[in-house]
């Protein structure tokens, strides 16, 4: 699956579920899923929770007008800059 298809599917789920409308709900969910990933006891559980983290990141980014590709590019550029300046 590519990032564009994933974004479409994630947003379809988001749009079908009225509980996910508010930013507070989205950020609370992101924090909860990241915590569950950090506390997971098996690799499979970590991967499952990271999938949930990805869903929240995707929806929040989309609501802000950004795609996963935008996020990846911005993050890569930030990492490259850190490499250049030695951080």
Buried (B, 14 or more C-beta within 10 A) or exposed (E): EEBEEBBEEBBEEBEEEEEBEEEEEBEEBBEBBBEBBEEBEEEEEBEBBBEBBBBBBBBBBBBEEBBBEEBEEEEEEEEEEEEEEEE
